[in-house]
Amino acid sequence: MTDRYDTSSNPEGQYQPGSNNTVLSNKLGVTDTDEMDNLEFDLLRKAQADILDIVQIDQQLSSQDLCGWHQRWLGSVYEWAGGYRSVNMEKDGFIFAASYLIPKLMDDFDKQYLSCYTPCSELSDQALIEALAVCHVEFIIIHPFREGNGRLGRLLAMIMALQANKPSLNFDYMVKYKKDYILAIHAGHGGNYEPMKQVFEQVLKASEQTD
């Protein structure tokens, strides 16, 4: 977990002593980036399995669910897990939503997107692709948490797809064509969701082929 973001001197921006400013301050005293990456990966697998057992096929998802998932995943590692970030962040020149706006933006995310697109159990394939693309773009643009937004955004997409009786999503396409994915995020920020819809069309196709 490298120093990817610019933050203020807020506690969420503090790094673990001995990590050379590469690992965020954590409950476990982890100072090695590889160790933290592996720990977060293992915890995500466990949290994902637990969450998939809890979420119902006809459940309308909410920002409260997302906070709960984040806490379940990273609560043993970070004091601030499950809460919205209070630091401003940017990545690769893209500035995410200002921290003071996040509560309002996530309330809007609930009302304008999650309540409209979930549950996904009755959606056609094209409607599902739209739902996945729009919700993913809007969530990533807000970037509500200090760490793990991309992974949580993919978990949200996976749960939405499973509600629509699709297989577990294979996100290799996003990794292989990362530049196209990033461009799709930028396009979505401008209100054009078509590039991200194309990304999720490929994700769904790959997922069905590997199921």
Secondary structure as GFF3:
##gff-version 3
##sequence-region A 1 211
A	DSSP	three_ten_helix	11	13	.	.	.	ID=ss1
A	DSSP	alpha_helix	33	54	.	.	.	ID=ss2
A	DSSP	alpha_helix	63	74	.	.	.	ID=ss3
A	DSSP	beta_strand	90	91	.	.	.	ID=ss4
A	DSSP	beta_strand	94	95	.	.	.	ID=ss5
A	DSSP	three_ten_helix	99	101	.	.	.	ID=ss6
A	DSSP	alpha_helix	102	109	.	.	.	ID=ss7
A	DSSP	pi_helix	110	114	.	.	.	ID=ss8
A	DSSP	alpha_helix	115	117	.	.	.	ID=ss9
A	DSSP	alpha_helix	125	142	.	.	.	ID=ss10
A	DSSP	alpha_helix	149	163	.	.	.	ID=ss11
A	DSSP	alpha_helix	172	176	.	.	.	ID=ss12
A	DSSP	alpha_helix	178	189	.	.	.	ID=ss13
A	DSSP	alpha_helix	194	210	.	.	.	ID=ss14
###
